[in-house]
Amino acid sequence: MSSQPDVDKNLAEIDRILTKHAIKTDKDEAHLVVLPECCLFFGGRDQQQLQLAELLCDMSPGSMQSALAALATKHQCYLLAGSIPTHSVEPGAESGAKAKRFSASSLLFSPSGELIADYQKLHLFDVNVDDNTKSYQESLYTQPGGKVTCVDIDGITIGLAICYDLRFPELFRAMRQQGAQVICLPSAFTQVTGEAHWQPLLQARAIENQVYMVAAAQQGVHANGRETYGHAMVVDPWGDCRVIDSETQLSGLVSIRYDQQLIKRVRASIPVNDHNRFTLHFN
Ligand SMILES: O=C(O)CNC(=O)[C@H](CS)NC(=O)CCC(=O)C(=O)O
């Protein structure tokens, strides 16, 4: 996607893409659609994201959550909203009207519109991109999450991570150890770092953990001048990539069929999980 600082426009665009690709469930098959980081609001001011932030709530959801649930129901898919701003849910976080920071939450909705998982971005992008012309201070307005998150869909374990998390392989190892077979990585990579690092890092995480990596991306020049890399892709557990054509498509969809046998074969032939001599500690 090439999201704008306009929630309704982005919702309409998601609806358009899903309609165009006619994601329809033939009853035996589940579809998981992964939208990029900041899918409903991107390229505006951080203060606006704070104002948009909603409480995470299944009983009386905010307007972004209701709209996403409605899209999941309309298109009969599991829908992962890469991230939307929510009020912080971490213990000790600022909350309510006084909150100065929001959480970047990935929200997973079921085809019946139920919120079945949420993940708050763990690693925040406080980085001077190497040419030193651009600096990012995500932690100024975002509260980091506090937990590793996996969720079961139709017997398949799905791990959740966001964007800059990609550079922290321990998180992905932890999800593999919790049983992950698919890991979703909604992103908004910078043009500069994306060109250099996006594909090799995705392939590394897929290959070393023998999982599918589903990497949705923001792309193009956004309203505030920010440029994102695009090249959304799905990488299979052997490292083969299916990449969106970013030269011809500003927004669209790339898809793959989940193959349980491929995971089994790759894990049986190279049993890295059994050979691993390190244990993990989460701080
Ligand atoms: O700021 C927002 O509105 C939304 N958040 C983002 O775009 C985030 C934080 S600035 N982007 C990244 O994490 C890029 C990571 C990246 O590019 C890398 O690891 O190289």
The ligand as an SDF file (V2000), in Angstrom:
LIG
                    3D

 20 19  0  0  0  0  0  0  0  0999 V2000
    6.6610    6.3830   11.9000 O   0  0  0  0  0  0  0  0  0  0  0  0
    5.5870    5.9400   11.4870 C   0  0  0  0  0  0  0  0  0  0  0  0
    4.6380    6.6540   11.1350 O   0  0  0  0  0  0  0  0  0  0  0  0
    5.4000    4.4790   11.3730 C   0  0  0  0  0  0  0  0  0  0  0  0
    6.5180    3.7240   11.7480 N   0  0  0  0  0  0  0  0  0  0  0  0
    7.4920    3.4430   10.9060 C   0  0  0  0  0  0  0  0  0  0  0  0
    7.4830    3.8080    9.7540 O   0  0  0  0  0  0  0  0  0  0  0  0
    8.6030    2.6540   11.4630 C   0  0  0  0  0  0  0  0  0  0  0  0
    9.2490    3.5000   12.5160 C   0  0  0  0  0  0  0  0  0  0  0  0
    9.7990    5.0950   11.9710 S   0  0  0  0  0  0  0  0  0  0  0  0
    9.5410    2.2990   10.4430 N   0  0  0  0  0  0  0  0  0  0  0  0
   10.4720    1.3830   10.6500 C   0  0  0  0  0  0  0  0  0  0  0  0
   10.5180    0.7060   11.6760 O   0  0  0  0  0  0  0  0  0  0  0  0
   11.4610    1.2390    9.5070 C   0  0  0  0  0  0  0  0  0  0  0  0
   12.5260    0.2210    9.7810 C   0  0  0  0  0  0  0  0  0  0  0  0
   13.5470    0.2500    8.7290 C   0  0  0  0  0  0  0  0  0  0  0  0
   13.4120    0.8840    7.7090 O   0  0  0  0  0  0  0  0  0  0  0  0
   14.7850   -0.5250    8.9080 C   0  0  0  0  0  0  0  0  0  0  0  0
   14.9020   -1.3550    9.8470 O   0  0  0  0  0  0  0  0  0  0  0  0
   15.6830   -0.3240    8.0860 O   0  0  0  0  0  0  0  0  0  0  0  0
  1  2  2  0
  2  3  1  0
  2  4  1  0
  4  5  1  0
  5  6  1  0
  6  7  2  0
  6  8  1  0
  8  9  1  0
  8 11  1  0
  9 10  1  0
 11 12  1  0
 12 13  2  0
 12 14  1  0
 14 15  1  0
 15 16  1  0
 16 17  2  0
 16 18  1  0
 18 19  2  0
 18 20  1  0
M  END
$$$$
